[in-house]
């Protein structure tokens, strides 16, 4: 088994995030949404490492949602087994459901994201896990912020922790990490990852989503002009002056 090379900088970011927002506490039972992409597989290894170094005990289970479209998850299952990452695959009929229920001109990516999240929540509640961990990073939060105000007329992003409508706590331990740090972790450790092309939306004859792509391109251009952009935005997300907006009294 190849020993995982951990990033001290990444773990420092996760540690500070946890200290600030109390994402993981003693005795927690955490269900990790593991798609097999670079973000979630990195988070699986981060949680495994934190089990060894934190001064208290918590447990986690990585859960992969099988959409029911014949996806091959053997490499992911083997990787988890080799590295002693507790892992479970949950079979669903989400792919067939999409054929029947998704509305014309709706966002396939949003539909599958909602269905996958719903399946994770259901499994968490059935198995007695009170927290769900997701692999979102700072780039995701910033892109979502830009997409919301450019296309939806809302100022909204991704918080490090929130309570879902069903009472589950949703945590994002990597929310202050940059996407490139997670990509570097996977590359440095030669971890086989599942790419976006495995998303079931790609099985339908539709155009790929353009909103996130446009946001990525815009942010890349802005960061070239201002290398401190993401540092400033990270600070801005916790420094909100609500009285400066058009809110009713």
N, C-alpha and C positions, 0 to 999 in steps of 0.2 A: 504493500500500500504506500503510495506517495504521500509523504507528510505535507500537510497544508502549510503554506507560507502565509502567515497572517501579517496584516498591515497595522503597525502600531498607531499610525495616524488615524486610520479608519476606526479602530477600537477606541481611541481617545474621543473621537467625535460621538460615537455611540454611547460611551460612558457619560459624557457631559450631557447628552440629550436625556439619558435615563435619570441622571441626578436632578435635572431641572424639571422634568415632567412626570417622574415616578412611573415610568411605563411598565417596568418589571419589578415585582415585589416578592417578598418571601412567600412561598407556598403557591404562587401563581400556576395555573394550568393554561398554557397558551397553545392555540391552534394556529399554525403557520400556513398561509396559502402558498403552496409551492408549485408554480407553473413550470419550473425548470429553466426559466430564463436567467440571465446573469444576475438580476436584482434579487430574486427570491432565493436562488441557490447560494448567493453570498450571505444573505440574511440567515439561512439555515446554518452555515458554518459559523457566523458571528454568534448566534444563539448557543451553538454547541460549545464554542470557546468560552462564552460568558458563564455557562454552567460550571466550568472548571475554575474560573477566577473570581466569581462573585462570592461574597461572604455569607450568602444564604442560598437555599435550594429553591429551584423552580423546575417545572417540567414543560416540555413542548412536544408537539406532534406535528410533523409536516404532512399536509394533506394536498394531494393533487386531484383536481376535478377532471375526470374522463368525460369528454363531451358526448361520447357515443358515436364517433365518426371513424373509428378504427385507428386512432392514433397509437404510435409505438412509444411506449414509456419504459421499455426494458432498460435502456441506458441510464435513465434517471433513477430507476429502482435499484440498479446495480451500484450506482454511485452512492446512494444513501446507505445501502447495506455495507459497502466497504468502509465508509466513514462513520458508521454507527449512528446515523441520523434516523431517528424513529420516523417511519414513513408509511402512509396509507393512501391507496388510490380508491377514490369513490366514483363508481360508475353512474352516469346519468344519461338521460335522453334529451339533453339540451339541444343537440344538433337537430334532431327530428322536430322538436318543439318549435325551433326557429322557423322551419319551413312552413309551419302552419300558422304561427301567431304574429310574426314580425310584420309590421305594417309597411306598405310601399313607401319608399323614400325615407324610411327610418334609418337611424345609424345602427348598422350591424354590430360594430365594435361596442357601442354603448349597451346594446341588447345583451350580448354575450357577457359583458362585464357585470351587468346587473344579475344575470342568471347565475354566473359563477359565484358572485358574492353571496347571493341568496343560498346557494348550495353549501358554501362554507359556513354561513351562519347556522343553517339547519344542523349540519354535522356537529358544530361546536356545542350547540344546545343539547343535542341527543347524547353526546359523549361527556357532558359535564365540564366543558372548557369555558371559562368566563371571559377570556380574551382572545381576540383574533389579531395576528400580526401580519402586516402587509409590507412588501418590499419597496414601497415608494421612496424616492429620493428627492433632493432639493430641485433638480431639474424638472421632475414631474410636477412638483408644487408650483414652481414658477410658470411652467407651460400652462398648467390648468388655470392659474390666475389670469394670464394673458388671454387664453381662449374664452374665459368667462366674461371678461369685460369687453373683448372685441366682438364676440358673437352672441352672447347671452344677456348682455346689459346688466351684469352682476359683478360685485367684487367678492370673490370667493376663491379659496385655495384648499390646501390639505393640511389639517392640524395634526400635530404629533400624536394626539390622543383625543378620542371623542366617544360618546356613548351612543350606540345605534338605537333605533326605535324599539328593538326587542330586548334592550338592556345590556347587550354585550359591549364590552370595551374594545374598541379598535385601536391598535397601536401601530406606529410607524417608526421603529428604532433607527432606520437609515435616513430619516427625513432631512437631516442636515448634511448628508454626504452628497458629493457630486456623482453624477452618472459615470464619469470617466474613472472614478476610483473603484467602482464596482466592476466595470469592464476590465480594468487592470488586474483586479483580484482574480477574476475568472481566467483571464489570459495567463497570468503568472503561474497559476496552479494547473493549467491545462485541463480545466473543467469543461466537459462537453455541455453545451447549453442549447436549449430549445429557443429558436428565434421567432419573430413575429409571424413568419410565414406559416407557423403551426396554428395560428388563430383560426377558428372555424369560419370567420368572416371571409377568409380568402378562398373558401370553397364555393362561394356564391359569385355570380357574375355581376360584380359591382365595382365601382371605382374605389380605390383605397381612400381612407379618410384624409382630408386635406387640411383640416383645421389645426391639428397637432403638428403636422409637417410644416405648415406656414409659421406657426408659433416658434418651432425649433429654429427655422431659418432666420426669422427676425431676431431671436435672442442671440443666435450665433454672431450675427452682424453687429448687434448692439454691444456684445461682450468684446468683440474685436476693438471697438471704439473706446470701450470703458471696461478694462479688465476687472474692476472692482464691482461690476454690476450685480453679480449674484450675492456678494457679501452685503451690499446695500439693500437688496431686496429681502434677504433673510432678516436683516434688522428691521426693515419696514413692516414685515408681517407681524411683528410684535410691538410696533410703535404706531398704532392706528389712532388718528385724531377724528373721531366720529363727528364731532361738532363742525368740522369743515366740509361735510357732505350735505346733500339736500334731503335731510331727514326731517320729518314732521315732529313737532314738539309733543 
